[in-house]
């Protein structure tokens, strides 16, 4: 699975699902100690999710040109005869 696979579940999607599930568990946990433990896990997963999201590359114009095959022409190098 590549980084841009829309149909598969990426690590980011799985982390987000886990955070949502933990939030539901927090609401149902019977003791404050259990809620606090679940909250700590949710905070840690959220921090990891943010790191992953921030690491997703955003294509710049060079990437666009490379993808489209629109390379800037390079000046021809003329070598002198020796």
PDB file of N, CA, C and O in Angstrom:
ATOM      1  N   UNK A   1       0.852  -1.176   0.000  1.00  0.00           N
ATOM      2  CA  UNK A   1       0.000   0.000   0.000  1.00  0.00           C
ATOM      3  C   UNK A   1       0.898   1.240   0.000  1.00  0.00           C
ATOM      4  O   UNK A   1       1.754   1.396   0.871  1.00  0.00           O
ATOM      5  N   UNK A   2       0.699   2.100  -0.965  1.00  0.00           N
ATOM      6  CA  UNK A   2       1.494   3.313  -1.085  1.00  0.00           C
ATOM      7  C   UNK A   2       0.959   4.426  -0.202  1.00  0.00           C
ATOM      8  O   UNK A   2      -0.110   4.297   0.394  1.00  0.00           O
ATOM      9  N   UNK A   3       1.704   5.519  -0.120  1.00  0.00           N
ATOM     10  CA  UNK A   3       1.287   6.615   0.763  1.00  0.00           C
ATOM     11  C   UNK A   3       0.025   7.323   0.318  1.00  0.00           C
ATOM     12  O   UNK A   3      -0.607   8.011   1.119  1.00  0.00           O
ATOM     13  N   UNK A   4      -0.366   7.170  -0.962  1.00  0.00           N
ATOM     14  CA  UNK A   4      -1.546   7.875  -1.451  1.00  0.00           C
ATOM     15  C   UNK A   4      -2.695   6.931  -1.765  1.00  0.00           C
ATOM     16  O   UNK A   4      -3.599   7.292  -2.518  1.00  0.00           O
ATOM     17  N   UNK A   5      -2.679   5.732  -1.203  1.00  0.00           N
ATOM     18  CA  UNK A   5      -3.734   4.754  -1.457  1.00  0.00           C
ATOM     19  C   UNK A   5      -4.997   5.190  -0.714  1.00  0.00           C
ATOM     20  O   UNK A   5      -5.056   5.119   0.514  1.00  0.00           O
ATOM     21  N   UNK A   6      -5.989   5.634  -1.451  1.00  0.00           N
ATOM     22  CA  UNK A   6      -7.227   6.153  -0.866  1.00  0.00           C
ATOM     23  C   UNK A   6      -8.117   5.015  -0.366  1.00  0.00           C
ATOM     24  O   UNK A   6      -8.838   5.181   0.617  1.00  0.00           O
ATOM     25  N   UNK A   7      -8.072   3.862  -1.036  1.00  0.00           N
ATOM     26  CA  UNK A   7      -8.985   2.779  -0.708  1.00  0.00           C
ATOM     27  C   UNK A   7      -8.561   1.976   0.518  1.00  0.00           C
ATOM     28  O   UNK A   7      -9.416   1.404   1.195  1.00  0.00           O
ATOM     29  N   UNK A   8      -7.291   1.917   0.818  1.00  0.00           N
ATOM     30  CA  UNK A   8      -6.820   1.158   1.969  1.00  0.00           C
ATOM     31  C   UNK A   8      -6.774   2.028   3.209  1.00  0.00           C
ATOM     32  O   UNK A   8      -6.839   3.255   3.128  1.00  0.00           O
ATOM     33  N   UNK A   9      -6.660   1.376   4.359  1.00  0.00           N
ATOM     34  CA  UNK A   9      -6.544   2.152   5.593  1.00  0.00           C
ATOM     35  C   UNK A   9      -5.088   2.457   5.866  1.00  0.00           C
ATOM     36  O   UNK A   9      -4.266   1.554   6.018  1.00  0.00           O
ATOM     37  N   UNK A  10      -4.785   3.719   5.926  1.00  0.00           N
ATOM     38  CA  UNK A  10      -3.430   4.145   6.240  1.00  0.00           C
ATOM     39  C   UNK A  10      -3.236   4.129   7.746  1.00  0.00           C
ATOM     40  O   UNK A  10      -4.189   3.967   8.508  1.00  0.00           O
ATOM     41  N   UNK A  11      -2.007   4.296   8.158  1.00  0.00           N
ATOM     42  CA  UNK A  11      -1.697   4.385   9.585  1.00  0.00           C
ATOM     43  C   UNK A  11      -2.453   5.542  10.223  1.00  0.00           C
ATOM     44  O   UNK A  11      -2.944   5.427  11.346  1.00  0.00           O
ATOM     45  N   UNK A  12      -2.544   6.648   9.510  1.00  0.00           N
ATOM     46  CA  UNK A  12      -3.247   7.823  10.038  1.00  0.00           C
ATOM     47  C   UNK A  12      -4.717   7.510  10.287  1.00  0.00           C
ATOM     48  O   UNK A  12      -5.272   7.904  11.313  1.00  0.00           O
ATOM     49  N   UNK A  13      -5.343   6.811   9.362  1.00  0.00           N
ATOM     50  CA  UNK A  13      -6.760   6.471   9.525  1.00  0.00           C
ATOM     51  C   UNK A  13      -6.950   5.529  10.709  1.00  0.00           C
ATOM     52  O   UNK A  13      -7.882   5.696  11.495  1.00  0.00           O
ATOM     53  N   UNK A  14      -6.071   4.543  10.838  1.00  0.00           N
ATOM     54  CA  UNK A  14      -6.191   3.606  11.963  1.00  0.00           C
ATOM     55  C   UNK A  14      -5.997   4.316  13.300  1.00  0.00           C
ATOM     56  O   UNK A  14      -6.696   4.023  14.271  1.00  0.00           O
ATOM     57  N   UNK A  15      -5.049   5.250  13.348  1.00  0.00           N
ATOM     58  CA  UNK A  15      -4.857   6.013  14.583  1.00  0.00           C
ATOM     59  C   UNK A  15      -6.082   6.853  14.906  1.00  0.00           C
ATOM     60  O   UNK A  15      -6.512   6.906  16.058  1.00  0.00           O
ATOM     61  N   UNK A  16      -6.640   7.501  13.912  1.00  0.00           N
ATOM     62  CA  UNK A  16      -7.830   8.319  14.138  1.00  0.00           C
ATOM     63  C   UNK A  16      -8.985   7.467  14.639  1.00  0.00           C
ATOM     64  O   UNK A  16      -9.698   7.868  15.559  1.00  0.00           O
ATOM     65  N   UNK A  17      -9.175   6.291  14.042  1.00  0.00           N
ATOM     66  CA  UNK A  17     -10.236   5.386  14.501  1.00  0.00           C
ATOM     67  C   UNK A  17     -10.000   4.973  15.961  1.00  0.00           C
ATOM     68  O   UNK A  17     -10.943   4.900  16.750  1.00  0.00           O
ATOM     69  N   UNK A  18      -8.757   4.710  16.307  1.00  0.00           N
ATOM     70  CA  UNK A  18      -8.434   4.321  17.684  1.00  0.00           C
ATOM     71  C   UNK A  18      -8.736   5.444  18.668  1.00  0.00           C
ATOM     72  O   UNK A  18      -9.252   5.202  19.759  1.00  0.00           O
ATOM     73  N   UNK A  19      -8.412   6.673  18.276  1.00  0.00           N
ATOM     74  CA  UNK A  19      -8.689   7.816  19.146  1.00  0.00           C
ATOM     75  C   UNK A  19     -10.186   7.971  19.362  1.00  0.00           C
ATOM     76  O   UNK A  19     -10.631   8.204  20.486  1.00  0.00           O
ATOM     77  N   UNK A  20     -10.967   7.843  18.296  1.00  0.00           N
ATOM     78  CA  UNK A  20     -12.426   7.959  18.410  1.00  0.00           C
ATOM     79  C   UNK A  20     -12.971   6.860  19.318  1.00  0.00           C
ATOM     80  O   UNK A  20     -13.840   7.113  20.153  1.00  0.00           O
ATOM     81  N   UNK A  21     -12.460   5.636  19.153  1.00  0.00           N
ATOM     82  CA  UNK A  21     -12.904   4.530  20.002  1.00  0.00           C
ATOM     83  C   UNK A  21     -12.548   4.783  21.472  1.00  0.00           C
ATOM     84  O   UNK A  21     -13.352   4.525  22.368  1.00  0.00           O
ATOM     85  N   UNK A  22     -11.335   5.291  21.705  1.00  0.00           N
ATOM     86  CA  UNK A  22     -10.938   5.596  23.084  1.00  0.00           C
ATOM     87  C   UNK A  22     -11.829   6.672  23.703  1.00  0.00           C
ATOM     88  O   UNK A  22     -12.166   6.601  24.885  1.00  0.00           O
ATOM     89  N   UNK A  23     -12.204   7.656  22.910  1.00  0.00           N
ATOM     90  CA  UNK A  23     -13.094   8.706  23.439  1.00  0.00           C
ATOM     91  C   UNK A  23     -14.426   8.102  23.882  1.00  0.00           C
ATOM     92  O   UNK A  23     -14.977   8.507  24.906  1.00  0.00           O
ATOM     93  N   UNK A  24     -14.942   7.149  23.128  1.00  0.00           N
ATOM     94  CA  UNK A  24     -16.165   6.460  23.529  1.00  0.00           C
ATOM     95  C   UNK A  24     -15.967   5.658  24.807  1.00  0.00           C
ATOM     96  O   UNK A  24     -16.843   5.626  25.672  1.00  0.00           O
ATOM     97  N   UNK A  25     -14.815   5.013  24.920  1.00  0.00           N
ATOM     98  CA  UNK A  25     -14.524   4.243  26.134  1.00  0.00           C
ATOM     99  C   UNK A  25     -14.384   5.146  27.356  1.00  0.00           C
ATOM    100  O   UNK A  25     -14.786   4.782  28.461  1.00  0.00           O
ATOM    101  N   UNK A  26     -13.807   6.330  27.143  1.00  0.00           N
ATOM    102  CA  UNK A  26     -13.664   7.281  28.258  1.00  0.00           C
ATOM    103  C   UNK A  26     -15.042   7.623  28.824  1.00  0.00           C
ATOM    104  O   UNK A  26     -15.232   7.666  30.040  1.00  0.00           O
ATOM    105  N   UNK A  27     -15.985   7.861  27.937  1.00  0.00           N
ATOM    106  CA  UNK A  27     -17.330   8.222  28.385  1.00  0.00           C
ATOM    107  C   UNK A  27     -18.007   7.098  29.160  1.00  0.00           C
ATOM    108  O   UNK A  27     -18.867   7.363  30.000  1.00  0.00           O
ATOM    109  N   UNK A  28     -17.634   5.847  28.892  1.00  0.00           N
ATOM    110  CA  UNK A  28     -18.279   4.713  29.536  1.00  0.00           C
ATOM    111  C   UNK A  28     -17.485   4.116  30.706  1.00  0.00           C
ATOM    112  O   UNK A  28     -17.998   3.268  31.436  1.00  0.00           O
ATOM    113  N   UNK A  29     -16.254   4.553  30.880  1.00  0.00           N
ATOM    114  CA  UNK A  29     -15.418   3.978  31.939  1.00  0.00           C
ATOM    115  C   UNK A  29     -16.013   4.288  33.314  1.00  0.00           C
ATOM    116  O   UNK A  29     -16.416   5.423  33.567  1.00  0.00           O
ATOM    117  N   UNK A  30     -16.073   3.289  34.207  1.00  0.00           N
ATOM    118  CA  UNK A  30     -16.736   3.481  35.490  1.00  0.00           C
ATOM    119  C   UNK A  30     -15.957   4.300  36.516  1.00  0.00           C
ATOM    120  O   UNK A  30     -16.563   4.914  37.395  1.00  0.00           O
ATOM    121  N   UNK A  31     -14.621   4.321  36.423  1.00  0.00           N
ATOM    122  CA  UNK A  31     -13.859   5.050  37.448  1.00  0.00           C
ATOM    123  C   UNK A  31     -13.034   6.163  36.820  1.00  0.00           C
ATOM    124  O   UNK A  31     -12.697   6.115  35.637  1.00  0.00           O
ATOM    125  N   UNK A  32     -12.721   7.147  37.618  1.00  0.00           N
ATOM    126  CA  UNK A  32     -11.908   8.264  37.121  1.00  0.00           C
ATOM    127  C   UNK A  32     -10.496   7.790  36.780  1.00  0.00           C
ATOM    128  O   UNK A  32      -9.863   8.329  35.873  1.00  0.00           O
ATOM    129  N   UNK A  33      -9.999   6.782  37.506  1.00  0.00           N
ATOM    130  CA  UNK A  33      -8.664   6.248  37.207  1.00  0.00           C
ATOM    131  C   UNK A  33      -8.631   5.610  35.816  1.00  0.00           C
ATOM    132  O   UNK A  33      -7.681   5.803  35.057  1.00  0.00           O
ATOM    133  N   UNK A  34      -9.663   4.859  35.497  1.00  0.00           N
ATOM    134  CA  UNK A  34      -9.741   4.245  34.171  1.00  0.00           C
ATOM    135  C   UNK A  34      -9.873   5.306  33.084  1.00  0.00           C
ATOM    136  O   UNK A  34      -9.249   5.209  32.028  1.00  0.00           O
ATOM    137  N   UNK A  35     -10.694   6.322  33.358  1.00  0.00           N
ATOM    138  CA  UNK A  35     -10.860   7.403  32.384  1.00  0.00           C
ATOM    139  C   UNK A  35      -9.540   8.135  32.166  1.00  0.00           C
ATOM    140  O   UNK A  35      -9.198   8.479  31.035  1.00  0.00           O
ATOM    141  N   UNK A  36      -8.807   8.370  33.235  1.00  0.00           N
ATOM    142  CA  UNK A  36      -7.527   9.072  33.130  1.00  0.00           C
ATOM    143  C   UNK A  36      -6.513   8.248  32.335  1.00  0.00           C
ATOM    144  O   UNK A  36      -5.752   8.799  31.541  1.00  0.00           O
ATOM    145  N   UNK A  37      -6.503   6.946  32.544  1.00  0.00           N
ATOM    146  CA  UNK A  37      -5.598   6.070  31.802  1.00  0.00           C
ATOM    147  C   UNK A  37      -5.938   6.089  30.307  1.00  0.00           C
ATOM    148  O   UNK A  37      -5.053   6.212  29.460  1.00  0.00           O
ATOM    149  N   UNK A  38      -7.216   5.967  30.004  1.00  0.00           N
ATOM    150  CA  UNK A  38      -7.651   6.011  28.603  1.00  0.00           C
ATOM    151  C   UNK A  38      -7.348   7.365  27.968  1.00  0.00           C
ATOM    152  O   UNK A  38      -6.954   7.440  26.804  1.00  0.00           O
ATOM    153  N   UNK A  39      -7.534   8.429  28.740  1.00  0.00           N
ATOM    154  CA  UNK A  39      -7.247   9.782  28.251  1.00  0.00           C
ATOM    155  C   UNK A  39      -5.767   9.920  27.907  1.00  0.00           C
ATOM    156  O   UNK A  39      -5.414  10.508  26.884  1.00  0.00           O
ATOM    157  N   UNK A  40      -4.904   9.377  28.764  1.00  0.00           N
ATOM    158  CA  UNK A  40      -3.456   9.432  28.503  1.00  0.00           C
ATOM    159  C   UNK A  40      -3.092   8.721  27.209  1.00  0.00           C
ATOM    160  O   UNK A  40      -2.270   9.204  26.430  1.00  0.00           O
ATOM    161  N   UNK A  41      -3.717   7.566  26.990  1.00  0.00           N
ATOM    162  CA  UNK A  41      -3.479   6.834  25.750  1.00  0.00           C
ATOM    163  C   UNK A  41      -3.983   7.627  24.556  1.00  0.00           C
ATOM    164  O   UNK A  41      -3.309   7.682  23.528  1.00  0.00           O
ATOM    165  N   UNK A  42      -5.144   8.236  24.670  1.00  0.00           N
ATOM    166  CA  UNK A  42      -5.707   9.033  23.573  1.00  0.00           C
ATOM    167  C   UNK A  42      -4.803  10.223  23.251  1.00  0.00           C
ATOM    168  O   UNK A  42      -4.583  10.533  22.080  1.00  0.00           O
ATOM    169  N   UNK A  43      -4.285  10.883  24.273  1.00  0.00           N
ATOM    170  CA  UNK A  43      -3.371  12.012  24.048  1.00  0.00           C
ATOM    171  C   UNK A  43      -2.107  11.552  23.329  1.00  0.00           C
ATOM    172  O   UNK A  43      -1.622  12.233  22.425  1.00  0.00           O
ATOM    173  N   UNK A  44      -1.574  10.398  23.729  1.00  0.00           N
ATOM    174  CA  UNK A  44      -0.358   9.883  23.092  1.00  0.00           C
ATOM    175  C   UNK A  44      -0.614   9.530  21.625  1.00  0.00           C
ATOM    176  O   UNK A  44       0.203   9.839  20.757  1.00  0.00           O
ATOM    177  N   UNK A  45      -1.738   8.888  21.356  1.00  0.00           N
ATOM    178  CA  UNK A  45      -2.075   8.546  19.971  1.00  0.00           C
ATOM    179  C   UNK A  45      -2.298   9.802  19.130  1.00  0.00           C
ATOM    180  O   UNK A  45      -1.906   9.855  17.965  1.00  0.00           O
ATOM    181  N   UNK A  46      -2.924  10.800  19.723  1.00  0.00           N
ATOM    182  CA  UNK A  46      -3.156  12.051  18.995  1.00  0.00           C
ATOM    183  C   UNK A  46      -1.832  12.727  18.637  1.00  0.00           C
ATOM    184  O   UNK A  46      -1.682  13.267  17.541  1.00  0.00           O
ATOM    185  N   UNK A  47      -0.880  12.694  19.562  1.00  0.00           N
ATOM    186  CA  UNK A  47       0.434  13.281  19.285  1.00  0.00           C
ATOM    187  C   UNK A  47       1.124  12.547  18.135  1.00  0.00           C
ATOM    188  O   UNK A  47       1.748  13.177  17.282  1.00  0.00           O
ATOM    189  N   UNK A  48       1.012  11.213  18.113  1.00  0.00           N
ATOM    190  CA  UNK A  48       1.597  10.431  17.023  1.00  0.00           C
ATOM    191  C   UNK A  48       0.893  10.728  15.698  1.00  0.00           C
ATOM    192  O   UNK A  48       1.538  10.829  14.654  1.00  0.00           O
ATOM    193  N   UNK A  49      -0.416  10.865  15.747  1.00  0.00           N
ATOM    194  CA  UNK A  49      -1.175  11.184  14.540  1.00  0.00           C
ATOM    195  C   UNK A  49      -0.742  12.537  13.978  1.00  0.00           C
ATOM    196  O   UNK A  49      -0.574  12.678  12.766  1.00  0.00           O
ATOM    197  N   UNK A  50      -0.561  13.516  14.835  1.00  0.00           N
ATOM    198  CA  UNK A  50      -0.130  14.837  14.379  1.00  0.00           C
ATOM    199  C   UNK A  50       1.237  14.768  13.712  1.00  0.00           C
ATOM    200  O   UNK A  50       1.462  15.424  12.695  1.00  0.00           O
ATOM    201  N   UNK A  51       2.149  13.983  14.270  1.00  0.00           N
ATOM    202  CA  UNK A  51       3.475  13.832  13.653  1.00  0.00           C
ATOM    203  C   UNK A  51       3.351  13.228  12.261  1.00  0.00           C
ATOM    204  O   UNK A  51       4.000  13.683  11.319  1.00  0.00           O
ATOM    205  N   UNK A  52       2.515  12.201  12.137  1.00  0.00           N
ATOM    206  CA  UNK A  52       2.345  11.562  10.834  1.00  0.00           C
ATOM    207  C   UNK A  52       1.722  12.510   9.815  1.00  0.00           C
ATOM    208  O   UNK A  52       2.146  12.562   8.660  1.00  0.00           O
ATOM    209  N   UNK A  53       0.721  13.251  10.250  1.00  0.00           N
ATOM    210  CA  UNK A  53       0.047  14.183   9.338  1.00  0.00           C
ATOM    211  C   UNK A  53       1.006  15.284   8.907  1.00  0.00           C
ATOM    212  O   UNK A  53       1.021  15.669   7.738  1.00  0.00           O
ATOM    213  N   UNK A  54       1.805  15.795   9.838  1.00  0.00           N
ATOM    214  CA  UNK A  54       2.757  16.848   9.489  1.00  0.00           C
ATOM    215  C   UNK A  54       3.840  16.338   8.545  1.00  0.00           C
ATOM    216  O   UNK A  54       4.444  17.131   7.821  1.00  0.00           O
ATOM    217  N   UNK A  55       4.097  15.035   8.538  1.00  0.00           N
ATOM    218  CA  UNK A  55       5.119  14.460   7.666  1.00  0.00           C
ATOM    219  C   UNK A  55       4.602  14.153   6.262  1.00  0.00           C
ATOM    220  O   UNK A  55       5.384  13.780   5.388  1.00  0.00           O
ATOM    221  N   UNK A  56       3.296  14.304   6.033  1.00  0.00           N
ATOM    222  CA  UNK A  56       2.751  14.046   4.697  1.00  0.00           C
ATOM    223  C   UNK A  56       3.281  15.123   3.756  1.00  0.00           C
ATOM    224  O   UNK A  56       3.094  16.316   3.998  1.00  0.00           O
ATOM    225  N   UNK A  57       3.947  14.694   2.677  1.00  0.00           N
ATOM    226  CA  UNK A  57       4.515  15.695   1.764  1.00  0.00           C
ATOM    227  C   UNK A  57       3.427  16.395   0.952  1.00  0.00           C
ATOM    228  O   UNK A  57       2.468  15.772   0.496  1.00  0.00           O
ATOM    229  N   UNK A  58       3.598  17.692   0.787  1.00  0.00           N
ATOM    230  CA  UNK A  58       2.722  18.500  -0.050  1.00  0.00           C
ATOM    231  C   UNK A  58       3.518  18.821  -1.317  1.00  0.00           C
ATOM    232  O   UNK A  58       4.573  19.450  -1.228  1.00  0.00           O
ATOM    233  N   UNK A  59       3.039  18.403  -2.492  1.00  0.00           N
ATOM    234  CA  UNK A  59       3.805  18.629  -3.722  1.00  0.00           C
ATOM    235  C   UNK A  59       4.008  20.114  -4.012  1.00  0.00           C
ATOM    236  O   UNK A  59       3.082  20.917  -3.895  1.00  0.00           O
ATOM    237  N   UNK A  60       5.239  20.462  -4.391  1.00  0.00           N
ATOM    238  CA  UNK A  60       5.502  21.833  -4.822  1.00  0.00           C
ATOM    239  C   UNK A  60       5.503  21.862  -6.351  1.00  0.00           C
ATOM    240  O   UNK A  60       5.220  20.847  -6.987  1.00  0.00           O
ATOM    241  N   UNK A  61       5.814  23.004  -6.940  1.00  0.00           N
ATOM    242  CA  UNK A  61       5.749  23.140  -8.394  1.00  0.00           C
ATOM    243  C   UNK A  61       6.762  22.238  -9.102  1.00  0.00           C
ATOM    244  O   UNK A  61       6.501  21.769 -10.210  1.00  0.00           O
ATOM    245  N   UNK A  62       7.901  21.995  -8.481  1.00  0.00           N
ATOM    246  CA  UNK A  62       8.880  21.078  -9.066  1.00  0.00           C
ATOM    247  C   UNK A  62       8.304  19.674  -9.147  1.00  0.00           C
ATOM    248  O   UNK A  62       8.488  18.984 -10.150  1.00  0.00           O
ATOM    249  N   UNK A  63       7.607  19.245  -8.099  1.00  0.00           N
ATOM    250  CA  UNK A  63       6.969  17.925  -8.105  1.00  0.00           C
ATOM    251  C   UNK A  63       5.898  17.835  -9.190  1.00  0.00           C
ATOM    252  O   UNK A  63       5.765  16.808  -9.856  1.00  0.00           O
ATOM    253  N   UNK A  64       5.139  18.912  -9.362  1.00  0.00           N
ATOM    254  CA  UNK A  64       4.095  18.943 -10.386  1.00  0.00           C
ATOM    255  C   UNK A  64       4.731  18.807 -11.768  1.00  0.00           C
ATOM    256  O   UNK A  64       4.268  18.017 -12.591  1.00  0.00           O
ATOM    257  N   UNK A  65       5.777  19.565 -12.019  1.00  0.00           N
ATOM    258  CA  UNK A  65       6.448  19.513 -13.317  1.00  0.00           C
ATOM    259  C   UNK A  65       7.033  18.132 -13.570  1.00  0.00           C
ATOM    260  O   UNK A  65       6.946  17.615 -14.684  1.00  0.00           O
ATOM    261  N   UNK A  66       7.631  17.532 -12.542  1.00  0.00           N
ATOM    262  CA  UNK A  66       8.223  16.199 -12.682  1.00  0.00           C
ATOM    263  C   UNK A  66       7.137  15.176 -13.000  1.00  0.00           C
ATOM    264  O   UNK A  66       7.338  14.305 -13.846  1.00  0.00           O
ATOM    265  N   UNK A  67       6.002  15.273 -12.336  1.00  0.00           N
ATOM    266  CA  UNK A  67       4.907  14.334 -12.553  1.00  0.00           C
ATOM    267  C   UNK A  67       4.328  14.473 -13.955  1.00  0.00           C
ATOM    268  O   UNK A  67       3.995  13.479 -14.601  1.00  0.00           O
ATOM    269  N   UNK A  68       4.211  15.701 -14.415  1.00  0.00           N
ATOM    270  CA  UNK A  68       3.628  15.954 -15.732  1.00  0.00           C
ATOM    271  C   UNK A  68       4.642  15.828 -16.865  1.00  0.00           C
ATOM    272  O   UNK A  68       4.278  15.883 -18.040  1.00  0.00           O
ATOM    273  N   UNK A  69       5.902  15.661 -16.511  1.00  0.00           N
ATOM    274  CA  UNK A  69       6.929  15.565 -17.534  1.00  0.00           C
ATOM    275  C   UNK A  69       7.309  16.903 -18.119  1.00  0.00           C
ATOM    276  O   UNK A  69       7.857  16.973 -19.219  1.00  0.00           O
ATOM    277  N   UNK A  70       7.021  17.967 -17.392  1.00  0.00           N
ATOM    278  CA  UNK A  70       7.299  19.322 -17.863  1.00  0.00           C
ATOM    279  C   UNK A  70       8.593  19.817 -17.234  1.00  0.00           C
ATOM    280  O   UNK A  70       8.574  20.694 -16.371  1.00  0.00           O
ATOM    281  N   UNK A  71       9.704  19.260 -17.663  1.00  0.00           N
ATOM    282  CA  UNK A  71      10.983  19.659 -17.083  1.00  0.00           C
ATOM    283  C   UNK A  71      11.487  20.937 -17.732  1.00  0.00           C
ATOM    284  O   UNK A  71      11.274  21.179 -18.920  1.00  0.00           O
ATOM    285  N   UNK A  72      12.147  21.732 -16.944  1.00  0.00           N
ATOM    286  CA  UNK A  72      12.766  22.943 -17.467  1.00  0.00           C
ATOM    287  C   UNK A  72      13.905  22.521 -18.400  1.00  0.00           C
ATOM    288  O   UNK A  72      14.710  21.662 -18.040  1.00  0.00           O
ATOM    289  N   UNK A  73      13.978  23.103 -19.565  1.00  0.00           N
ATOM    290  CA  UNK A  73      15.089  22.730 -20.451  1.00  0.00           C
ATOM    291  C   UNK A  73      16.412  23.208 -19.852  1.00  0.00           C
ATOM    292  O   UNK A  73      16.537  24.336 -19.374  1.00  0.00           O
ATOM    293  N   UNK A  74      17.371  22.325 -19.896  1.00  0.00           N
ATOM    294  CA  UNK A  74      18.696  22.690 -19.391  1.00  0.00           C
ATOM    295  C   UNK A  74      19.538  23.190 -20.559  1.00  0.00           C
ATOM    296  O   UNK A  74      19.418  22.690 -21.677  1.00  0.00           O
ATOM    297  N   UNK A  75      20.380  24.167 -20.298  1.00  0.00           N
ATOM    298  CA  UNK A  75      21.253  24.631 -21.382  1.00  0.00           C
ATOM    299  C   UNK A  75      22.196  23.509 -21.802  1.00  0.00           C
ATOM    300  O   UNK A  75      22.677  22.743 -20.967  1.00  0.00           O
ATOM    301  N   UNK A  76      22.451  23.422 -23.097  1.00  0.00           N
ATOM    302  CA  UNK A  76      23.335  22.385 -23.587  1.00  0.00           C
ATOM    303  C   UNK A  76      24.769  22.706 -23.215  1.00  0.00           C
ATOM    304  O   UNK A  76      25.228  23.845 -23.307  1.00  0.00           O
ATOM    305  N   UNK A  77      25.442  21.677 -22.799  1.00  0.00           N
ATOM    306  CA  UNK A  77      26.853  21.835 -22.443  1.00  0.00           C
ATOM    307  C   UNK A  77      27.679  21.555 -23.704  1.00  0.00           C
ATOM    308  O   UNK A  77      27.604  20.464 -24.268  1.00  0.00           O
ATOM    309  N   UNK A  78      28.440  22.512 -24.128  1.00  0.00           N
ATOM    310  CA  UNK A  78      29.296  22.312 -25.287  1.00  0.00           C
ATOM    311  C   UNK A  78      30.700  22.129 -24.773  1.00  0.00           C
ATOM    312  O   UNK A  78      31.278  23.012 -24.138  1.00  0.00           O
ATOM    313  N   UNK A  79      31.232  20.965 -25.062  1.00  0.00           N
ATOM    314  CA  UNK A  79      32.587  20.678 -24.604  1.00  0.00           C
ATOM    315  C   UNK A  79      33.585  21.047 -25.717  1.00  0.00           C
ATOM    316  O   UNK A  79      33.384  20.767 -26.898  1.00  0.00           O
ATOM    317  N   UNK A  80      34.601  21.650 -25.295  1.00  0.00           N
ATOM    318  CA  UNK A  80      35.675  21.990 -26.266  1.00  0.00           C
ATOM    319  C   UNK A  80      36.458  20.745 -26.653  1.00  0.00           C
ATOM    320  O   UNK A  80      36.568  19.798 -25.875  1.00  0.00           O
ATOM    321  N   UNK A  81      36.991  20.758 -27.846  1.00  0.00           N
ATOM    322  CA  UNK A  81      37.786  19.613 -28.276  1.00  0.00           C
ATOM    323  C   UNK A  81      39.187  19.729 -27.693  1.00  0.00           C
ATOM    324  O   UNK A  81      39.727  20.826 -27.553  1.00  0.00           O
ATOM    325  N   UNK A  82      39.765  18.586 -27.358  1.00  0.00           N
ATOM    326  CA  UNK A  82      41.102  18.624 -26.790  1.00  0.00           C
ATOM    327  C   UNK A  82      42.111  17.917 -27.639  1.00  0.00           C
ATOM    328  O   UNK A  82      43.289  17.866 -27.285  1.00  0.00           O
TER     329      UNK A  82
END
